[in-house]
Amino acid sequence: MPSWSRALHRYRFRSVWLLPDAPPAVVYAVLERVESYPLWWPQVRAVDRTGESGGTARFRSFLPYELDVVAGEGGRDPRAGMLEVTLRGDLEGWVRWTVTARGGGTRVLFEQAVEVHKPLLRRLALPGRPLFVLNHALMMRSGRRGLVAWLAR
């Protein structure tokens, strides 16, 4: 497959969530409990642990498709506020959260580098890319809102 074709299926995302009223240790603890994500992040439809450091997850944002992945622990460093997960399935790559203190609250950096393997999304890669990027941005905005509400309970 030509390199330009592979590039169509690769995505890198970066989002920053500022949580002015939440201590970093509390935010890290919530992000560490991935099985609770569906309780506060509407687009995370299901998370099932299959062991101590892995599981499956299903995502669906605003566009009418679901993504299923098998996730594994890529790295964890509570002192540095870093959580990393490897992904395979409809997406292959990694996701990393970095939680740091900011003023009296928390700054959360979300980074993701993935290649799409879901056949429909690969076929629609060129015309659909702007919509897929927008879909991801909307999902991240919703995730931040959900986390803020979850922390305020």
N, C-alpha and C positions, 0 to 999 in steps of 0.2 A: 504494500500500500504506500503510495507517495506520501512524503512528509506533510504536504499541504492538506491532504485528506485527513491524516491523523490529527492535525491541528484543529480541524473543524469539530472534533469530538472531545477536545480538552478544554477544561474550564479552570480558572483560578478565581477564587472569590476572597474578599476581605471585607469584614464589617466590624465596626467599633460600636459597642454599646456602653453608654455612660449611665451609671446607676448611682446617683448622688446620695441616696439614703441607705445604701446597703454595704455592710462590711465585706471586704474581700473573702474572708474565711467562710462566711455564710454563702456567698455567691458560688465559690468553688465547691462547697459541699452540695449545693443544689445541682450544679452542672455535672458533678461526679455521679449522681444518682440518675443514670440515663433511663431507668425503668419508669421514672416519674415524668419524663418529658411530655408524654401525651396528656398529662393532667394540666399542664400550663402552656404547651405549645400546640395549637390546633392542627398544624400541618404535619406534626409527627403523629401519625395515626396509630402505630403500634411499636412497642419495643418488647422483645422477649429475650431474657437472658438464657444462654445455653451453657453457661459455665461461669466461673468467677471473673473471667476477663474477656468474654465474648457474648455475642447474641445476634439477633436479627432485628431489623427495623424496616418500617414501611412509611414512606412520606408521600404526601399529596398536597400540593399548594393550590393555586387558583386555576391553573390549566388542567384539563381533564386527563391526567395520566398519573400513575403511581410509580414510585421507585422502591424496589426491594433490595436491601443490602444485607450482607453478613459483615458484622463489625467485630474487630478485635482490638485489644489494647495495643496502642503503638508506643505509648510512653505516659508516665505520670510522675510529676514532680510537685508535690504540694507546696514546698518551700518557694519554688519559682512560680507557682500558680499555673502550671502547665498540665493540660490533659490532651493527649493525642490518641486518635482512633484510626485504625486502618479500615478500608472499605473494599468489598468485592461484591460482585453481582451486577445489578443495573448500573452501578457506579463503581469504578475502581480507583483507589487513591487514598487520600488521608484527609482528616479534619483535625484542627488543633484549636483549642481554647487557651488563651493566656489571660489570667486574671491578676490585676495589679491594683494597688491602692491609688486613688486619685482624689486629692482633697480629703473630704470626709466620707467619700464613697468609693466606688469601684469603677475601673475601666476594664471592659471585657473585649479582647480582640479575638475574633473568629477568623480563621484562615482555612481555606479548602483548596485542594488541587485534585481534580478528578478527571477521568476519562469516561465518557458515557458508553455503555455497552448495550443498553436497551435498544432493540432493533428499530422501533418506530422513531425514537429520538435521533438515532444515527441517520435514518433516511431523511429526516426533516432538518438536519444539522444546519444547512446553509440558510434556508428561508426562516427557520424557526429560532435561530440563535438569539436575536434581540428579544423575542418573547420569553425564551428560557432564562435569559439573564434578568429580565424584569420579574419573572415569576420567582426567581430566587431572592431578589431584593424585597419583594412583598412578603415572602416567607420569613426573611430575617427581621423585617420590621414587626411582623406579627409575633415572632419569637421574643423580641425585646419587650413588647407590650405585655405578653403573657408572663414573662419572668418578673417584670416589675409588679404585676398584680399578685403573683404567687408569693413574692417576698414581702408584700404588704399585708398578707393575711394574719 
